[in-house]
Amino acid sequence: MPGTAGSRAARSRRSPSRWRPPCCAPARSAGDHAPRRGARGASSPRPRPALAIGIEWWALVVATLPLLALAAHLLAGSRPVLADVPSFLLGQAFQLVTAVLIINLAEELAWAGFLQTRLEQRHGLPVAAGLTALPFALLHLPLLPLASGPLWRTAAITIVFALAVRLALGVAMRGTGASVLAVAVLHAEINKSTPRRPPSG
């Protein structure tokens, strides 16, 4: 009967949709892959597999700081010895991999993978980088004496440097789709390019 068919159709529209196996499920739209948003609408990237970030991002993460350092040396008038380049690159790569596996990956699992990401979901990238930079700078203050003179000046420069580092690492975290490994590699390269305290005595 027409009335019966109409009532069945109405009940089917009111009833919740049934589970469907993956083979029969409708295709997901592009919006299903959009970044997650926090309480205040700040986007947060979905994590990707550690190596699946694209060759362009790996090239940017790995090569940017070494190329800038090479350009600075060339502008300063120094000329690299080509015969030493292969052994130098091999030694630098070994040091970088060792630092990432032993130190920086664990560091960034806490800093970028947990603290800064949670703050960014609530407050956005600039505020999250600033809030993360304060404890980050305090922990690195003995390791980053970027200025001679009073302690307050060294602390201020270290905080500004930490803010720049956390902003750069936050941009890398977003651009790579939350690859903590890529952020750890960039962190290790920043460490290698940072001036150290000259030996005393």
trRosetta pair geometry for C-beta under 8 A, 3 or more apart (Angstrom, degrees):
i j d omega theta_ij theta_ji phi_ij phi_ji
1 4 4.4 85 64 7 93 107
1 5 6.9 -165 88 -8 47 85
2 5 5.8 -58 -149 37 33 109
2 6 6.3 31 155 -19 67 107
3 6 5.7 -56 -148 37 32 111
3 7 6.3 29 156 -18 67 105
4 7 5.9 -55 -147 36 31 108
4 8 6.4 33 154 -19 65 105
5 8 5.7 -53 -149 35 32 112
5 9 6.5 32 153 -19 64 105
6 9 5.7 -54 -150 35 33 111
6 10 6.4 33 152 -20 66 104
7 10 5.5 -52 -147 35 35 112
7 11 6.3 34 154 -18 67 103
8 11 5.8 -54 -147 37 32 108
8 12 6.3 31 154 -20 65 106
9 12 5.7 -55 -147 36 31 112
9 13 6.6 31 153 -20 64 103
10 13 5.8 -55 -153 33 33 109
10 14 6.5 24 153 -13 66 108
11 14 5.8 -60 -147 41 35 107
11 15 6.1 36 157 -26 69 108
12 15 5.8 -49 -138 31 30 112
20 24 4.5 -114 178 93 114 101
20 25 4.7 154 92 -82 114 66
20 26 7.9 79 60 -11 153 67
21 24 5.3 68 60 23 79 98
21 25 7.0 -128 97 -32 33 88
22 25 5.5 -40 -137 8 34 119
28 32 4.1 -70 179 39 115 157
28 33 7.3 105 128 -36 125 88
29 32 5.5 121 60 -11 63 96
30 33 6.2 -62 -168 37 48 103
30 34 7.5 73 137 -51 68 86
31 34 5.2 -18 -160 -18 52 120
33 46 7.6 -95 -166 14 66 148
35 43 4.0 59 104 -170 138 108
35 44 6.0 165 174 62 105 36
35 45 5.5 -57 -121 -96 113 43
35 46 6.6 -151 -121 -19 59 79
36 43 7.1 128 75 -156 41 60
36 44 5.0 -34 75 62 93 95
36 46 6.6 106 -11 -70 100 81
36 121 7.6 -16 111 -122 102 112
37 41 5.3 -16 -174 -143 124 39
37 42 6.6 144 -154 66 71 32
37 43 5.6 -41 -95 -95 75 54
37 44 7.1 159 -100 12 23 83
37 121 7.6 137 175 -152 32 80
38 41 7.0 -51 63 24 67 14
38 42 4.9 -7 35 56 114 88
38 44 6.1 79 -42 -23 97 120
38 120 7.5 162 -18 111 146 54
38 121 3.0 137 -77 169 134 77
38 122 5.2 -109 148 -65 145 40
39 121 7.1 75 8 139 72 88
39 122 5.5 12 40 -118 106 74
40 122 5.8 71 11 -171 111 45
40 123 6.7 51 46 -86 146 32
40 124 7.4 -76 96 -34 123 86
42 120 5.7 -150 141 159 136 63
42 121 5.6 172 80 -153 108 22
42 122 6.7 -16 30 54 132 11
42 123 6.6 4 -33 67 157 20
42 124 4.5 -148 -108 -76 128 57
42 125 7.6 172 -161 -27 122 61
44 117 6.2 86 -149 -171 118 87
44 120 6.1 130 -98 101 93 106
44 121 4.7 -13 -52 -87 137 91
44 178 7.8 49 165 -73 76 127
45 48 8.0 -38 150 -19 115 94
45 173 7.0 180 35 143 128 74
45 174 5.5 155 -28 -136 128 51
45 177 5.0 -154 168 -142 132 42
45 178 4.4 -171 94 -30 106 97
46 177 6.6 -20 74 -169 64 93
46 178 6.6 -130 109 19 21 134
47 177 7.0 100 -160 143 21 82
47 178 4.3 -88 -98 100 57 128
47 179 7.7 121 -155 -75 70 44
48 52 5.2 -128 163 82 111 96
48 53 6.0 133 90 -82 144 74
48 176 7.0 -126 41 149 128 72
48 177 3.9 54 -19 108 123 126
48 178 6.4 140 9 62 73 79
48 179 5.7 -36 63 -67 101 91
49 52 4.2 59 63 13 103 115
50 179 6.0 111 -146 -150 43 95
50 180 7.5 -53 -117 55 88 74
50 181 4.2 62 -161 -3 102 144
50 182 8.0 170 -171 -24 65 78
51 181 7.3 -32 -65 79 56 153
53 57 4.6 -83 135 75 108 139
53 58 6.4 130 76 -49 105 84
53 176 4.2 -9 -145 -154 138 90
53 177 6.1 -166 -118 35 85 102
53 179 4.8 -55 -68 -30 135 155
53 182 5.7 -15 12 -48 170 146
54 57 4.9 81 73 11 95 101
54 58 7.1 -168 94 -5 48 87
54 176 7.9 -150 35 -128 93 67
55 58 5.7 -57 -147 41 36 110
55 59 6.1 38 155 -22 69 106
56 59 5.8 -53 -148 36 30 112
56 60 6.4 31 153 -19 63 106
57 60 5.5 -52 -145 37 35 113
57 61 6.1 33 157 -18 68 106
57 172 7.9 126 -167 -151 106 77
57 175 6.0 170 -118 131 121 105
57 176 5.1 145 170 -96 151 86
57 179 7.9 118 129 33 141 144
57 182 6.5 -8 142 -143 112 154
58 61 5.8 -55 -142 39 30 108
58 62 5.9 13 165 -7 67 115
58 182 7.1 -110 -96 -114 62 111
59 62 6.3 -63 -134 45 23 99
59 63 5.4 -16 -179 14 64 125
60 63 7.0 -63 -112 48 13 88
60 64 5.6 24 -175 -43 56 116
61 64 7.1 -34 -121 8 8 109
61 172 6.4 93 -100 -141 104 126
61 176 7.5 27 -55 -70 135 135
61 182 5.0 -110 -95 -166 166 94
61 185 5.5 70 151 92 121 120
61 186 5.0 -89 -153 -65 92 98
61 189 7.8 161 167 8 67 144
62 66 7.7 -13 149 10 60 121
62 185 6.5 -37 -85 154 73 135
62 189 7.6 169 -138 -62 36 146
63 66 6.0 -73 -153 50 45 106
63 67 5.5 39 160 -22 83 114
64 67 6.2 -68 -152 38 22 106
64 68 6.4 19 156 -17 63 110
65 68 5.6 -54 -143 38 33 112
65 69 6.3 34 157 -20 66 104
65 186 7.9 137 -17 -146 128 68
65 189 4.5 147 47 154 149 122
65 190 6.9 -139 -95 -75 155 51
65 192 7.8 116 130 70 140 101
65 193 5.3 -120 -177 -38 123 149
66 69 5.6 -54 -146 37 32 111
66 70 6.3 33 155 -19 66 105
66 92 7.7 100 -105 149 127 153
66 189 7.3 -86 -37 -149 80 122
67 70 5.6 -50 -145 36 33 112
67 71 6.3 35 154 -19 64 104
68 71 5.7 -53 -147 36 32 112
68 72 6.4 34 153 -21 64 104
69 72 5.6 -53 -149 34 32 112
69 73 6.5 32 153 -18 65 104
69 193 6.0 -132 -73 -118 123 112
70 73 5.8 -54 -150 36 33 110
70 74 6.4 30 153 -17 66 106
70 80 7.5 -30 -140 -35 96 137
71 74 5.7 -56 -147 38 32 110
71 75 6.2 30 155 -17 66 107
72 75 5.8 -56 -146 39 30 109
72 76 6.3 29 154 -20 64 108
73 76 5.6 -58 -147 37 31 111
73 78 4.7 -60 178 63 90 117
73 80 7.2 66 118 -52 139 93
74 77 7.9 89 178 -40 30 11
74 78 7.0 -90 -86 66 30 68
74 79 7.6 63 -117 -97 70 52
80 84 7.2 -130 178 66 87 104
80 85 6.4 70 150 -77 128 98
81 84 4.5 57 86 12 104 111
81 85 7.5 -159 94 -35 56 76
82 85 5.5 -29 -158 -8 45 120
84 87 6.0 -68 -162 52 57 103
84 88 5.3 59 144 -30 85 114
85 88 5.6 -62 -142 40 27 113
85 89 6.1 25 163 -19 67 107
86 89 6.0 -57 -145 37 28 107
86 90 6.3 26 157 -17 64 108
87 90 5.7 -54 -145 38 32 112
87 91 6.3 32 156 -18 65 107
88 91 5.9 -59 -150 38 28 109
88 92 6.3 25 156 -16 65 109
89 92 5.7 -56 -143 40 31 109
89 93 6.1 32 157 -20 66 107
90 93 5.8 -54 -145 36 28 111
90 94 6.5 29 155 -18 63 105
91 94 5.8 -54 -148 35 31 111
91 95 6.4 29 155 -15 65 106
92 95 5.7 -55 -147 39 32 110
92 96 6.2 34 154 -22 66 107
92 192 7.7 93 -152 -171 95 158
93 96 5.6 -54 -145 35 31 113
93 97 6.3 28 159 -16 66 105
94 97 6.1 -55 -145 38 29 107
94 98 6.2 28 157 -18 63 110
95 98 5.8 -58 -146 39 29 112
95 99 6.2 28 158 -19 65 108
95 192 7.2 108 120 -101 123 131
96 99 5.9 -57 -147 37 28 108
96 100 6.3 26 156 -18 64 107
96 185 7.2 43 172 -147 111 80
96 188 5.5 116 -151 129 73 133
96 189 6.9 17 -126 -74 117 75
96 192 7.1 -49 -89 -36 85 149
97 100 5.8 -55 -147 36 30 110
97 101 6.2 19 161 -11 66 111
98 101 6.2 -63 -145 41 26 103
98 102 5.9 2 168 0 66 118
99 102 6.4 -68 -133 48 22 96
99 103 5.4 -39 -169 39 65 113
99 104 5.7 44 141 -9 84 112
99 188 4.4 135 104 -138 122 118
99 191 6.8 -160 178 72 149 141
99 192 7.6 -163 9 -54 169 104
100 103 7.5 -64 -100 56 9 71
100 104 5.0 -51 -119 57 48 113
100 105 5.4 66 169 -38 69 97
100 181 7.6 56 -179 -158 126 72
100 184 5.1 102 -146 134 90 110
100 185 5.6 1 -101 -88 136 61
100 188 5.0 -70 -67 -38 78 151
101 105 6.2 9 -115 6 27 132
102 106 8.0 -50 147 6 28 117
103 106 6.7 -94 -175 41 23 101
103 107 6.2 14 155 -19 68 117
103 188 7.5 125 75 -97 105 96
104 107 5.2 -53 -143 37 37 117
104 108 6.0 24 165 -11 72 108
104 184 4.2 135 126 -165 100 86
104 185 7.5 141 108 -63 143 22
104 187 4.6 166 -154 89 122 118
104 188 4.5 -108 -18 -59 161 91
104 191 7.3 -137 -79 -5 123 139
105 108 6.3 -61 -142 42 26 100
105 109 6.5 38 154 -28 61 102
105 180 7.0 89 -152 133 71 103
105 181 6.6 3 -118 -111 105 62
105 184 4.3 30 -87 -139 56 165
106 109 5.7 -47 -149 25 32 117
106 110 7.2 21 155 -8 60 103
107 110 6.3 -74 -169 40 32 101
107 111 5.9 3 155 0 75 116
107 184 7.1 135 60 -120 90 92
107 187 6.7 -154 87 141 128 159
108 111 5.4 -57 -121 53 43 99
108 112 4.5 -3 -168 24 86 112
108 113 6.3 91 139 -15 66 94
108 169 7.3 -139 -125 -167 115 135
108 180 5.2 160 119 -168 108 90
108 183 4.8 167 -168 107 148 110
108 184 4.4 -141 25 -76 141 81
108 187 5.8 -165 -60 -9 122 152
109 112 7.7 -21 -71 58 11 78
109 113 4.5 -25 -152 31 42 143
109 114 6.9 39 148 -14 56 101
109 180 5.7 62 -86 -179 60 152
110 113 6.8 18 -22 52 12 95
110 114 5.5 -37 -151 34 38 121
110 115 6.4 27 156 -9 65 107
111 114 7.5 72 25 49 7 80
111 115 5.7 -46 -143 44 35 115
111 116 5.9 28 159 -11 66 112
111 132 6.2 101 -164 -171 88 125
111 136 6.4 68 -128 -93 130 114
111 166 7.8 -119 170 -115 120 97
111 169 7.7 13 119 123 121 153
112 115 7.8 -20 -49 53 12 76
112 116 5.2 -31 -117 48 44 125
112 117 6.5 69 167 -36 50 96
112 169 5.7 -112 -84 150 127 117
112 170 7.4 -167 -125 -87 98 55
112 173 5.2 -163 -169 -85 120 135
112 180 5.9 162 88 -121 115 83
112 183 4.8 -67 49 142 174 163
113 117 6.3 -22 -176 -4 20 135
113 178 7.8 94 -116 -173 69 93
113 180 4.6 0 -68 -93 112 135
114 117 6.4 -99 -164 39 4 106
114 118 6.4 -4 167 -13 53 114
115 118 6.2 -66 -152 35 22 105
115 119 6.4 14 158 -11 63 111
115 132 5.6 131 119 -111 115 106
116 119 5.7 -57 -145 42 33 110
116 120 6.1 37 155 -25 67 106
116 128 5.1 101 -162 157 70 109
116 129 6.8 42 -143 -87 118 49
116 132 4.4 -8 -85 -64 95 157
116 166 6.6 -166 -108 -163 141 106
116 169 7.6 76 77 104 172 110
116 170 6.1 -125 162 -91 135 99
116 173 7.4 156 103 0 124 168
117 120 5.7 -53 -145 33 29 112
117 121 6.7 36 154 -24 62 100
117 128 7.8 81 -71 -174 10 147
117 173 7.1 -135 -81 167 94 147
117 178 7.2 57 -112 -126 134 110
118 121 5.9 -49 -155 26 33 114
118 122 7.1 16 153 -6 62 107
119 122 6.0 -68 -157 43 36 103
119 123 5.7 -30 171 33 76 113
119 127 7.0 -138 159 111 106 85
119 128 3.7 145 107 -125 105 90
119 131 5.3 -156 -153 69 155 134
119 132 6.4 -163 35 -46 152 98
120 123 6.8 -82 -119 60 24 70
120 124 6.3 -15 -153 171 64 10
120 125 5.5 24 -129 -86 111 52
120 128 3.9 -46 -68 -29 68 168
120 170 6.8 158 -83 -146 138 119
122 128 7.8 128 55 -79 79 103
123 127 3.8 -91 143 88 123 135
123 128 5.6 156 71 -52 103 78
123 131 7.4 80 60 -5 155 137
124 127 5.5 76 66 24 84 102
124 128 6.6 -158 92 -9 36 99
125 128 5.7 -65 -139 42 26 110
125 129 6.0 27 165 -21 67 107
125 167 7.3 86 154 -134 104 70
125 170 5.0 140 -154 149 103 139
125 171 7.5 73 -167 -67 147 62
125 174 7.2 -39 -91 -42 135 137
126 129 5.9 -56 -148 35 28 110
126 130 6.4 25 155 -17 63 107
126 167 7.2 15 -113 -109 60 105
127 130 5.7 -56 -149 38 33 112
127 131 6.2 27 157 -15 68 107
128 131 6.0 -56 -143 40 29 106
128 132 6.1 23 159 -13 65 111
128 166 8.0 -148 117 156 71 119
128 170 6.7 133 92 -114 112 142
129 132 5.9 -61 -143 43 27 106
129 133 6.0 37 155 -34 64 108
129 163 6.2 89 139 -158 101 66
129 166 4.0 152 -156 117 83 107
129 167 4.6 61 -163 -73 163 63
129 170 5.1 -92 -76 -16 109 146
130 133 5.6 -49 -143 25 29 116
130 134 7.4 36 159 -28 58 93
130 163 6.0 16 -104 -126 63 107
130 166 7.6 -179 -52 85 24 140
131 134 6.5 -44 -163 13 33 110
132 135 7.0 -65 -164 46 42 92
132 136 5.7 41 148 -22 73 123
132 166 5.0 161 87 -143 112 145
133 136 5.3 -67 -140 48 31 117
133 137 5.7 35 162 -26 71 107
133 159 6.4 93 142 -165 110 68
133 162 4.1 135 -161 121 90 101
133 163 4.2 20 -125 -82 168 60
133 165 7.5 135 -115 58 97 87
133 166 4.6 -124 -71 6 89 143
134 137 6.1 -54 -146 32 23 107
134 138 6.7 21 156 -17 59 106
134 159 6.9 15 -107 -135 56 106
134 162 7.7 150 -60 106 19 142
135 138 5.5 -53 -145 36 38 114
135 139 6.4 34 159 -16 69 104
136 139 6.2 -61 -153 38 27 106
136 140 6.3 2 158 1 63 116
136 162 4.9 158 99 -165 107 124
136 165 7.4 -147 140 82 142 121
136 166 6.2 153 35 -65 163 119
137 140 6.0 -72 -141 51 30 97
137 141 6.1 58 156 -61 67 87
137 144 7.9 -86 -146 57 68 138
137 155 7.5 95 150 -165 120 68
137 158 4.9 129 -161 130 103 95
137 159 4.5 38 -144 -97 173 58
137 161 7.6 125 -112 67 105 81
137 162 3.7 -119 -71 -9 93 159
137 163 7.9 -10 -53 -33 126 69
138 141 5.8 -21 -147 -15 29 118
140 143 5.0 -71 -163 52 67 108
140 144 5.0 32 145 -3 100 120
140 158 6.7 -175 97 -172 94 118
140 162 6.6 155 52 -90 131 115
141 144 6.5 -73 -125 50 23 89
141 154 7.4 98 -162 129 91 102
141 155 6.2 1 -130 -110 126 75
141 158 5.3 97 -110 136 71 169
142 145 7.8 -13 -167 -47 29 93
143 196 7.9 -47 -178 -127 67 82
144 158 5.1 125 96 -123 117 105
144 161 6.5 -155 165 86 143 147
144 162 8.0 150 65 -59 165 91
144 194 6.2 -52 -120 169 94 139
145 148 7.7 53 159 -79 108 54
145 154 5.7 -25 -141 -149 69 131
145 158 8.0 -34 -99 -70 29 117
145 196 8.0 54 44 -175 89 36
145 197 4.7 54 39 -80 129 101
146 154 6.7 148 48 -145 66 72
146 157 4.7 -134 78 126 119 128
146 158 6.2 163 13 -73 112 68
146 161 6.1 140 -31 -34 160 151
146 194 7.8 -74 -86 -169 100 97
146 195 6.5 110 -118 61 66 111
147 153 5.3 -94 104 128 141 104
147 154 5.0 -156 61 -93 90 66
147 157 4.9 114 -11 10 123 158
148 154 7.9 29 -99 -74 12 108
149 153 5.0 -3 93 54 117 144
149 154 7.0 171 68 -41 75 89
150 153 4.8 95 67 3 86 101
150 154 7.3 -155 99 -2 47 86
151 154 5.6 -57 -150 40 38 110
151 155 6.0 38 153 -21 71 107
152 155 5.6 -53 -145 38 32 113
152 156 6.3 34 155 -22 65 105
153 156 5.8 -52 -146 34 31 111
153 157 6.4 27 156 -14 64 106
154 157 6.0 -57 -147 39 30 107
154 158 6.1 31 154 -21 65 110
155 158 5.6 -57 -146 38 29 113
155 159 6.4 31 155 -22 65 104
156 159 5.8 -52 -149 33 30 110
156 160 6.6 28 153 -15 64 105
157 160 5.8 -54 -149 38 33 110
157 161 6.2 34 152 -18 66 108
158 161 5.6 -55 -145 40 31 112
158 162 6.1 34 153 -22 65 106
159 162 5.6 -52 -145 36 31 112
159 163 6.5 35 153 -22 63 102
160 163 5.7 -50 -151 31 32 113
160 164 6.7 31 151 -16 63 103
161 164 5.8 -54 -152 36 34 110
161 165 6.4 34 150 -19 66 106
162 165 5.5 -53 -146 37 34 113
162 166 6.2 30 157 -17 68 105
163 166 5.9 -55 -144 38 29 106
163 167 6.4 31 155 -19 63 106
164 167 5.8 -55 -148 36 30 112
164 168 6.4 28 155 -17 64 107
165 168 5.8 -58 -150 38 30 109
165 169 6.1 23 156 -12 67 109
165 187 7.6 74 -177 -119 113 76
165 190 5.9 112 -126 174 109 162
166 169 5.7 -54 -139 43 32 108
166 170 6.0 39 156 -24 64 106
167 170 5.6 -54 -146 35 28 113
167 171 6.5 30 155 -18 63 102
168 171 5.8 -53 -151 34 31 110
168 172 6.5 30 151 -16 64 106
168 186 7.1 -150 133 156 107 134
168 190 7.6 138 85 -78 143 139
169 172 5.4 -51 -146 39 36 114
169 173 6.2 44 150 -26 66 102
169 183 5.1 75 -161 -153 95 103
169 186 6.2 170 -103 94 78 127
169 187 6.3 34 -99 -70 129 92
170 173 5.4 -48 -146 31 33 115
170 174 6.5 31 155 -15 64 102
171 174 5.8 -55 -151 38 32 109
171 175 6.0 24 156 -16 67 112
172 175 5.8 -57 -136 42 29 107
172 176 5.9 12 169 -5 67 115
172 182 6.0 -152 167 123 111 105
172 183 5.2 146 104 -97 120 75
172 186 5.3 -119 -98 4 173 164
173 176 6.6 -65 -138 45 19 97
173 178 5.9 29 -178 -107 81 47
173 179 7.5 -162 -131 47 50 53
173 180 7.7 22 -118 -88 95 52
173 183 5.4 21 -75 -76 82 133
174 177 8.0 28 174 -66 29 26
174 178 7.8 23 -97 -57 28 62
176 179 3.9 -78 137 26 125 111
176 182 4.5 -164 -124 58 171 155
176 183 7.3 -150 44 -43 142 80
179 182 4.0 54 103 11 118 110
179 183 6.7 161 97 -11 65 84
180 183 5.4 -56 -149 41 39 114
180 184 6.1 44 151 -24 69 104
181 184 5.6 -53 -147 34 31 113
181 185 6.6 33 153 -20 63 101
182 185 5.7 -49 -150 32 34 112
182 186 6.5 32 152 -15 65 104
183 186 5.7 -55 -150 39 33 111
183 187 6.2 38 150 -23 66 106
184 187 5.4 -50 -145 35 33 116
184 188 6.4 36 154 -20 64 102
185 188 5.8 -53 -151 34 31 111
185 189 6.6 28 152 -17 64 105
186 189 5.7 -54 -149 36 34 110
186 190 6.5 37 152 -20 66 102
187 190 5.7 -53 -150 34 32 112
187 191 6.5 35 151 -21 63 103
188 191 5.6 -50 -151 33 34 115
188 192 6.6 31 153 -18 65 104
189 192 5.7 -53 -148 36 35 110
189 193 6.4 23 156 -11 66 110
190 193 6.0 -66 -147 44 31 103
190 194 6.3 41 154 -39 66 106
191 194 5.8 -52 -149 17 31 117
197 200 7.8 -15 148 -40 110 90
